[in-house]
Amino acid sequence: MIKQFLRCVIVVATLVSASSQSMAAGMLRYATIGEPPSLDVQMSTATIVATIGQHMFETLYAFDSKYVPQPLLVTGEKVEDGGKKLVLTLRQDVKFHNGQAMTADDVVASLKRWGEFGARGSLLMKNATSVTASGKNEVTIVLSEPNGAWKNLLAYPEGGPAIYPAAIVSAAGNKPLEPKDYIGTGPFKFGEWRPNRYVELTKFDGYVPLKTAGDGYAGARTASFDTIRFVPVPDVGTRVSGVQAGDYEYAEFISGDLYDSLKSNAAINVHRNGAPLFGLFFMNSQSGILKDNFALRRAISAALKEEQALSVSFGPKALWEADGAIYPKGNPWHTQDGVKNYNVGDAAKAKQMAKDAGYTGQPIRLLVSTNYQAHFDQATVFTKQLADAGINVQMMVVDWATLLKLRGQGDQWDIFVTHHGFVPDPLLLTFMNDSYAGWWKTPEKAKLMAAFTGTADPEARIKIWAELQALVYEQVPAIKVGNAYSYDIAAKKLKGMGESTVLWPHFWNANY
């Protein structure tokens, strides 16, 4: 049925694509799953915000293709006092989009705001006793305890420490930046935002790329397009037909049932992500029926047969694997601790566990969006499995922008659905962050987190991470669905993408 619909849409779209091609000279059109809530990357962990924002805003470091952080806005660093003192030397050829040269004052103001209000800032900055401009182009961060993940945290753009002009970031405080203040250092600058139509970025002629070759997100960033237009297209069929008809050059998050046919389509490039995403069903640790009721959370987990949800939501087995370990096999962080409680799918056992936890049939509100079809499919499967265990789940279906707003309001939901991309350090996992929606804060977690961040010894950190994963399965701040290899599609003419779709598709160094 979907394929018949797509064929009909293609016939119509082809009639108008010729005229739209002339408008797209020098333009890349990207079909997104929906509207971003804002483009202030410091304040949001939404993938769509990072995907768009990374073209405008830059961090001090950036990951290469092996996820090793490399200098981007810095030229290097000195680590002193056993890891408690970080001295960062800044590049002197960096300009903001308003023509102002970047200085240490801008970096200090940006790091302070990120540390106090940013989505991930507290992971590093809560132990910062001072952040100062120790020279015009030098910043010194002094920590009360070493943080073994400091460079990873300064390189991660999703909810990361984007560098803004000091005057803008200081005035913003804890409020998201207004579009007029979207001023960064990246190869593209903000153009305009027409709600429900597009976000448009334009090439920044004052950008000075690094002299090192582009490698992952590190190295030279060269803008070949005059304009990038991010167009919200919530319906996956419309995203696919739009690329096929030439109305978009790129489209994200395509459904699994189309994978085989698109893979064999000679007119399209399929970008299967090299690192897995994983769905997460977050429990509300702040309020409601699941607050502090770890026994009920474990009952919910015991009712779920994750492999069924993965099969329904991603289709071909090439796109998923039922694996409860947070990190996949082969990764240094991989551990099986706690995983015996994954993919259980025992309705009778779960029903008894829920009864023992004091559950008497109260409704549990599950917040989910249809913008990500996989989220909705998984929520539908899990709701049925939980009903079989006598657990009453009521799905609250909204668009993605609304979900992003509601998930910050603890009285509005009991479980919400999202997904997580690969991160090079467990500290970057959203449920490790006390302030992320879900708000998992327990004495057991705090003790392990203090030990985990307080050492730079790789072997010690791996051991502590195994204990943290076991705690995740004991206290169930979130339920992992499994590993899923999402994929995007692109027009054949789009070149230079390489493996850039692993986390956030980017279009510097890409061209026609």
C-alpha positions as CSV (number, residue, x, y, z in Angstrom):
1,M,0.0,0.0,0.0
2,I,2.8,2.4,0.9
3,K,4.6,1.5,-2.4
4,Q,1.4,2.2,-4.4
5,F,1.0,5.6,-2.6
6,L,4.6,6.5,-3.4
7,R,4.2,5.7,-7.1
8,C,1.2,8.0,-7.3
9,V,3.0,10.8,-5.5
10,I,6.1,10.5,-7.7
11,V,4.0,11.0,-10.9
12,V,2.6,14.3,-9.5
13,A,5.9,15.4,-8.0
14,T,7.8,14.8,-11.2
15,L,5.6,17.3,-13.0
16,V,6.8,20.1,-10.7
17,S,10.3,19.0,-10.0
18,A,11.8,20.6,-13.1
19,S,10.9,24.1,-12.0
20,S,12.0,23.5,-8.5
21,Q,15.4,22.3,-9.7
22,S,16.2,25.7,-11.1
23,M,15.4,27.3,-7.7
24,A,17.7,24.9,-6.0
25,A,21.0,25.9,-7.8
26,G,23.5,26.2,-5.0
27,M,21.0,25.0,-2.5
28,L,20.7,21.8,-0.6
29,R,17.2,20.8,0.6
30,Y,17.0,18.5,3.5
31,A,13.6,16.9,4.5
32,T,13.5,16.6,8.3
33,I,11.1,14.7,10.5
34,G,9.7,18.0,11.9
35,E,10.3,21.4,13.3
36,P,13.1,22.0,15.9
37,P,12.0,23.6,19.2
38,S,14.8,26.1,18.8
39,L,18.4,26.1,17.4
40,D,20.1,26.9,20.7
41,V,22.3,23.8,20.8
42,Q,23.5,24.4,24.3
43,M,19.9,24.0,25.7
44,S,18.6,20.9,23.8
45,T,19.6,17.3,23.3
46,A,17.2,16.9,20.4
47,T,19.0,15.4,17.4
48,I,17.3,17.7,15.0
49,V,18.7,20.7,16.9
50,A,22.2,19.4,16.7
51,T,21.9,18.4,13.0
52,I,20.9,21.9,12.0
53,G,22.8,23.8,14.6
54,Q,26.2,22.2,14.0
55,H,26.4,24.0,10.7
56,M,26.2,27.4,12.5
57,F,27.7,26.8,15.9
58,E,31.0,25.1,16.8
59,T,32.6,23.6,19.8
60,L,36.2,23.8,21.0
61,Y,36.9,20.2,19.9
62,A,35.3,17.9,17.3
63,F,35.3,14.2,16.8
64,D,37.2,12.6,14.0
65,S,35.9,9.5,12.2
66,K,37.2,7.3,15.0
67,Y,35.4,9.5,17.6
68,V,38.7,10.9,19.0
69,P,38.2,14.6,19.9
70,Q,40.5,16.9,17.8
71,P,41.1,20.6,18.1
72,L,38.5,22.8,16.3
73,L,38.3,26.3,17.9
74,V,41.5,25.6,20.0
75,T,45.0,24.9,18.8
76,G,45.8,22.7,21.9
77,E,45.8,22.3,25.6
78,K,47.9,21.7,28.7
79,V,46.6,19.5,31.5
80,E,48.1,20.3,34.9
81,D,47.6,19.5,38.6
82,G,46.7,15.8,38.0
83,G,43.9,16.7,35.6
84,K,42.3,19.4,37.7
85,K,43.6,22.3,35.6
86,L,42.9,22.6,31.9
87,V,44.6,25.4,29.9
88,L,43.1,25.8,26.4
89,T,44.8,27.9,23.7
90,L,42.4,29.3,21.2
91,R,42.7,29.9,17.5
92,Q,43.3,33.5,16.5
93,D,41.7,33.4,13.0
94,V,38.1,32.7,14.1
95,K,35.3,35.2,13.4
96,F,31.7,35.2,14.4
97,H,29.0,35.7,11.8
98,N,28.7,39.3,12.9
99,G,32.3,39.9,12.0
100,Q,33.6,40.0,15.6
101,A,36.8,38.1,16.4
102,M,36.4,35.2,18.8
103,T,38.3,35.8,22.1
104,A,38.7,34.1,25.4
105,D,35.9,36.2,26.9
106,D,33.4,34.7,24.4
107,V,34.5,31.2,25.3
108,V,34.4,31.8,29.1
109,A,30.9,33.3,28.8
110,S,29.7,30.4,26.7
111,L,31.2,27.7,29.0
112,K,29.7,29.4,32.1
113,R,26.2,29.5,30.6
114,W,26.5,25.9,29.3
115,G,27.7,24.8,32.7
116,E,24.8,26.5,34.6
117,F,21.9,26.0,32.2
118,G,23.0,23.8,29.3
119,A,21.6,20.3,28.6
120,R,24.9,18.6,29.4
121,G,27.0,21.3,30.9
122,S,26.8,20.1,34.5
123,L,28.5,16.8,33.6
124,L,31.8,18.8,33.5
125,M,31.1,22.2,34.9
126,K,29.5,21.3,38.2
127,N,33.0,20.6,39.5
128,A,34.5,23.7,37.9
129,T,35.8,26.1,40.6
130,S,36.7,28.7,38.1
131,V,36.6,29.4,34.3
132,T,38.7,32.4,33.4
133,A,40.3,34.2,30.5
134,S,44.0,33.7,31.3
135,G,44.9,35.6,28.2
136,K,43.2,37.1,25.2
137,N,43.3,33.7,23.5
138,E,43.7,31.4,26.5
139,V,41.1,29.9,28.8
140,T,41.8,28.1,32.0
141,I,39.3,25.7,33.6
142,V,40.0,24.6,37.2
143,L,38.2,21.6,38.5
144,S,37.7,20.4,42.1
145,E,38.2,16.8,40.8
146,P,39.6,15.4,37.6
147,N,37.1,14.5,34.9
148,G,38.3,11.7,32.6
149,A,35.8,12.6,29.9
150,W,36.4,16.4,29.7
151,K,37.6,16.5,26.1
152,N,34.7,14.3,24.9
153,L,32.3,16.6,26.7
154,L,33.8,19.7,25.0
155,A,33.5,18.0,21.6
156,Y,30.0,16.7,21.7
157,P,27.6,19.1,19.9
158,E,24.2,17.7,21.0
159,G,23.4,19.8,24.0
160,G,27.1,20.7,24.0
161,P,29.2,23.8,24.6
162,A,28.7,25.8,21.4
163,I,30.6,29.1,21.5
164,Y,28.5,32.3,21.1
165,P,29.5,35.9,21.4
166,A,29.8,36.9,25.1
167,A,27.3,39.7,24.9
168,I,24.6,37.4,23.5
169,V,25.2,34.4,25.7
170,S,25.4,36.5,28.9
171,A,22.1,38.2,28.2
172,A,20.4,34.9,27.3
173,G,20.8,33.2,30.7
174,N,18.5,30.2,31.0
175,K,16.2,31.3,28.1
176,P,16.7,29.8,24.6
177,L,18.3,32.2,22.2
178,E,16.1,34.1,19.8
179,P,16.7,33.7,16.1
180,K,18.3,37.1,15.9
181,D,21.0,35.9,18.2
182,Y,21.8,32.8,16.2
183,I,25.4,34.0,15.8
184,G,28.2,31.4,15.7
185,T,31.5,30.6,14.1
186,G,30.5,27.9,11.7
187,P,30.7,27.7,7.9
188,F,27.0,28.5,7.5
189,K,25.1,31.3,9.2
190,F,21.4,31.8,10.1
191,G,19.2,33.0,7.2
192,E,15.6,32.8,8.1
193,W,13.0,30.5,9.8
194,R,9.6,30.3,8.4
195,P,7.6,28.1,10.8
196,N,6.3,24.9,9.3
197,R,8.0,25.7,6.0
198,Y,11.8,25.7,6.5
199,V,14.9,26.8,8.4
200,E,17.4,28.3,6.0
201,L,21.1,28.7,6.5
202,T,23.5,30.6,4.2
203,K,27.2,30.3,3.5
204,F,29.4,32.4,5.8
205,D,32.1,34.0,3.5
206,G,34.2,35.0,6.5
207,Y,34.8,31.4,7.6
208,V,38.4,30.2,7.8
209,P,38.6,26.4,7.7
210,L,41.4,24.4,9.3
211,K,44.3,23.4,7.1
212,T,43.9,19.7,8.1
213,A,41.8,17.4,5.9
214,G,38.2,16.8,6.9
215,D,37.9,13.7,9.0
216,G,34.5,12.9,10.5
217,Y,33.5,16.1,12.2
218,A,37.1,17.3,12.6
219,G,39.4,19.1,10.3
220,A,38.6,21.5,7.5
221,R,34.9,22.5,7.0
222,T,34.4,23.8,3.5
223,A,31.0,25.2,2.5
224,S,30.1,24.4,-1.2
225,F,26.4,25.3,-1.0
226,D,25.2,28.8,-0.9
227,T,22.1,27.7,1.0
228,I,20.9,24.8,3.1
229,R,17.2,24.6,3.6
230,F,15.8,22.3,6.3
231,V,12.2,21.5,5.5
232,P,9.9,19.8,8.0
233,V,8.2,16.8,6.3
234,P,6.6,14.7,9.1
235,D,5.3,12.0,6.7
236,V,8.0,9.4,5.8
237,G,6.3,8.6,2.5
238,T,6.4,12.2,1.5
239,R,10.1,12.5,2.4
240,V,10.9,9.5,0.2
241,S,8.9,10.6,-2.8
242,G,10.3,14.1,-2.5
243,V,13.9,12.8,-2.9
244,Q,12.8,10.5,-5.8
245,A,11.1,13.5,-7.5
246,G,14.0,15.9,-7.0
247,D,12.3,18.1,-4.5
248,Y,14.8,17.3,-1.8
249,E,18.4,16.2,-2.0
250,Y,18.4,14.5,1.4
251,A,15.8,12.9,3.8
252,E,16.2,11.5,7.2
253,F,14.8,8.6,9.2
254,I,13.2,6.4,6.5
255,S,11.1,3.5,7.6
256,G,12.5,-0.1,7.6
257,D,9.8,-1.5,5.3
258,L,11.2,0.5,2.4
259,Y,14.9,-0.4,3.0
260,D,15.2,-3.3,0.4
261,S,13.4,-1.4,-2.4
262,L,15.4,1.8,-1.8
263,K,18.7,-0.1,-1.5
264,S,18.1,-1.4,-5.1
265,N,17.1,2.0,-6.5
266,A,19.9,3.2,-8.7
267,A,18.8,6.8,-8.5
268,I,19.2,7.0,-4.7
269,N,22.1,6.6,-2.2
270,V,21.1,4.9,1.0
271,H,23.1,6.0,4.1
272,R,22.8,3.3,6.7
273,N,24.2,4.5,10.0
274,G,27.4,2.8,11.0
275,A,26.7,3.0,14.7
276,P,23.4,1.9,16.2
277,L,20.7,4.1,17.6
278,F,18.7,2.7,20.5
279,G,15.1,3.5,21.5
280,L,14.6,4.6,25.1
281,F,11.4,4.6,27.2
282,F,12.1,7.1,30.0
283,M,10.5,6.7,33.4
284,N,9.4,9.7,35.4
285,S,11.6,9.8,38.5
286,Q,10.3,13.2,39.5
287,S,6.6,12.7,40.1
288,G,3.8,10.3,39.4
289,I,3.2,6.6,39.8
290,L,6.7,5.6,38.8
291,K,8.6,7.9,41.1
292,D,10.8,5.9,43.4
293,N,8.9,2.7,42.5
294,F,11.7,0.7,41.1
295,A,9.8,-2.6,41.6
296,L,7.0,-1.4,39.3
297,R,9.5,-0.3,36.7
298,R,11.1,-3.7,36.8
299,A,7.7,-5.2,36.3
300,I,7.1,-3.1,33.2
301,S,10.5,-4.2,31.9
302,A,9.7,-7.9,32.5
303,A,6.5,-7.6,30.4
304,L,8.4,-6.4,27.3
305,K,9.6,-8.6,24.5
306,E,11.8,-6.0,22.8
307,E,12.6,-8.1,19.8
308,Q,9.0,-8.0,18.7
309,A,8.9,-4.2,18.9
310,L,12.2,-4.0,16.9
311,S,10.8,-6.3,14.2
312,V,7.7,-4.2,13.8
313,S,9.4,-0.8,13.9
314,F,12.5,-1.6,11.8
315,G,11.6,-4.5,9.5
316,P,14.6,-6.2,7.9
317,K,16.8,-8.0,10.4
318,A,19.8,-6.1,8.8
319,L,18.4,-2.9,10.6
320,W,18.2,-4.2,14.2
321,E,19.4,-6.5,16.9
322,A,17.9,-7.3,20.3
323,D,20.7,-6.4,22.6
324,G,20.2,-5.0,26.0
325,A,23.8,-3.8,26.6
326,I,24.0,0.0,26.3
327,Y,27.2,-0.3,24.1
328,P,27.4,-2.8,21.3
329,K,29.8,-5.8,21.2
330,G,33.3,-4.8,20.2
331,N,33.1,-1.4,21.9
332,P,35.4,-1.0,24.9
333,W,32.4,0.0,27.1
334,H,30.4,-3.2,26.3
335,T,29.3,-5.2,29.3
336,Q,26.6,-7.8,30.0
337,D,26.0,-6.6,33.6
338,G,22.2,-6.4,34.2
339,V,21.3,-7.6,30.7
340,K,19.6,-10.8,31.9
341,N,16.6,-8.6,32.7
342,Y,16.3,-7.5,29.0
343,N,13.8,-9.0,26.5
344,V,12.1,-11.1,29.1
345,G,8.5,-10.9,27.8
346,D,6.8,-12.8,30.6
347,A,3.3,-11.4,31.1
348,A,2.4,-13.6,34.1
349,K,5.7,-12.8,35.9
350,A,5.3,-9.1,35.2
351,K,1.7,-9.1,36.4
352,Q,2.7,-10.7,39.7
353,M,5.7,-8.3,40.0
354,A,3.4,-5.3,39.4
355,K,1.0,-6.6,42.1
356,D,3.8,-7.0,44.6
357,A,4.9,-3.4,43.8
358,G,1.5,-2.1,44.9
359,Y,0.1,-1.6,41.4
360,T,-3.7,-1.7,41.2
361,G,-4.5,-0.8,37.6
362,Q,-3.9,3.0,37.7
363,P,-3.4,4.5,34.2
364,I,0.2,5.0,33.2
365,R,0.6,7.9,30.7
366,L,3.0,7.1,27.8
367,L,4.0,10.2,25.8
368,V,5.0,9.4,22.2
369,S,5.3,11.1,18.8
370,T,4.4,9.9,15.3
371,N,7.1,12.0,13.7
372,Y,9.5,9.2,14.4
373,Q,7.4,6.2,13.1
374,A,9.7,3.8,15.0
375,H,8.8,5.4,18.3
376,F,5.1,5.1,17.7
377,D,5.4,1.5,16.4
378,Q,7.4,0.4,19.5
379,A,5.0,2.2,21.9
380,T,2.0,0.4,20.2
381,V,3.7,-3.0,20.6
382,F,4.7,-2.3,24.2
383,T,1.2,-1.0,25.2
384,K,-0.3,-4.4,24.0
385,Q,2.4,-6.4,25.9
386,L,1.8,-4.4,29.0
387,A,-2.0,-4.8,28.7
388,D,-1.4,-8.6,28.6
389,A,0.4,-8.2,32.0
390,G,-2.5,-6.2,33.4
391,I,-0.6,-2.9,33.2
392,N,-2.8,-0.1,32.0
393,V,-0.9,2.2,29.6
394,Q,-2.6,5.2,28.0
395,M,-0.8,6.5,24.9
396,M,-0.6,10.3,24.5
397,V,0.2,10.9,20.9
398,V,1.6,14.3,19.9
399,D,3.9,15.9,17.4
400,W,7.7,15.9,18.1
401,A,7.9,19.6,19.0
402,T,5.1,19.2,21.5
403,L,6.7,16.1,23.0
404,L,10.0,18.1,23.5
405,K,8.0,20.7,25.3
406,L,5.9,18.4,27.5
407,R,8.8,16.1,28.5
408,G,10.2,19.0,30.5
409,Q,7.0,19.1,32.5
410,G,7.1,16.3,35.0
411,D,3.4,16.3,35.8
412,Q,2.4,15.6,32.2
413,W,3.6,12.1,31.7
414,D,4.8,8.9,33.3
415,I,6.9,7.4,30.4
416,F,8.1,9.2,27.3
417,V,9.6,7.7,24.1
418,T,12.8,8.9,22.5
419,H,16.0,7.4,21.0
420,H,19.7,7.9,21.6
421,G,22.6,7.9,19.2
422,F,26.1,6.5,19.7
423,V,28.2,8.5,22.2
424,P,31.9,7.9,22.8
425,D,31.7,8.2,26.6
426,P,28.9,7.0,28.9
427,L,28.9,10.4,30.6
428,L,27.2,11.7,27.5
429,L,24.2,9.3,27.8
430,T,21.1,11.4,28.6
431,F,19.9,9.3,31.5
432,M,23.3,9.8,33.2
433,N,22.4,13.5,33.4
434,D,20.5,14.4,36.6
435,S,18.8,17.3,34.8
436,Y,17.6,15.5,31.7
437,A,13.9,14.8,31.5
438,G,13.3,11.8,33.7
439,W,15.5,13.3,36.4
440,W,17.1,10.1,37.6
441,K,18.8,11.0,40.9
442,T,19.6,8.4,43.5
443,P,22.3,8.1,46.2
444,E,23.5,4.9,44.5
445,K,23.9,6.6,41.1
446,A,25.6,9.6,42.7
447,K,28.2,7.5,44.4
448,L,29.1,5.6,41.2
449,M,29.1,8.8,39.1
450,A,31.5,10.5,41.5
451,A,33.9,7.6,41.1
452,F,33.4,7.4,37.3
453,T,34.1,11.1,36.7
454,G,36.8,11.3,39.3
455,T,39.3,9.1,37.5
456,A,41.0,9.2,34.1
457,D,42.2,5.6,34.4
458,P,40.5,3.7,31.5
459,E,40.4,0.3,33.2
460,A,38.8,1.8,36.4
461,R,36.2,3.7,34.4
462,I,35.2,0.6,32.4
463,K,34.8,-1.3,35.7
464,I,32.6,1.4,37.2
465,W,30.6,1.7,34.0
466,A,29.7,-2.0,34.4
467,E,28.3,-1.3,37.8
468,L,26.4,1.7,36.5
469,Q,24.8,-0.4,33.7
470,A,23.7,-3.0,36.3
471,L,22.2,-0.1,38.3
472,V,20.2,1.0,35.2
473,Y,18.6,-2.5,35.1
474,E,17.9,-2.4,38.9
475,Q,16.4,1.1,39.1
476,V,15.2,1.3,35.5
477,P,15.5,5.1,34.7
478,A,14.9,4.1,31.1
479,I,14.2,0.9,29.1
480,K,16.4,0.3,26.1
481,V,14.5,-1.1,23.1
482,G,17.5,-2.5,21.3
483,N,20.1,-1.6,18.6
484,A,18.7,-0.1,15.5
485,Y,20.5,1.0,12.4
486,S,18.5,3.8,11.0
487,Y,19.1,5.1,7.5
488,D,18.7,8.2,5.4
489,I,18.5,8.7,1.7
490,A,20.1,11.1,-0.7
491,A,20.0,12.1,-4.3
492,K,22.7,10.5,-6.4
493,K,24.1,13.8,-7.3
494,L,25.0,14.6,-3.6
495,K,28.7,13.8,-3.2
496,G,31.2,13.9,-0.3
497,M,28.9,12.6,2.4
498,G,31.3,9.8,3.4
499,E,30.3,8.3,6.7
500,S,29.0,11.6,8.1
501,T,25.6,10.2,8.8
502,V,26.7,8.1,11.9
503,L,25.4,10.7,14.3
504,W,24.4,14.0,12.7
505,P,24.4,14.4,8.9
506,H,26.5,17.4,8.0
507,F,27.0,19.1,4.7
508,W,30.3,21.0,4.9
509,N,32.7,19.2,2.5
510,A,29.7,17.9,0.5
511,N,28.8,19.1,-3.0
512,Y,27.0,18.2,-6.3
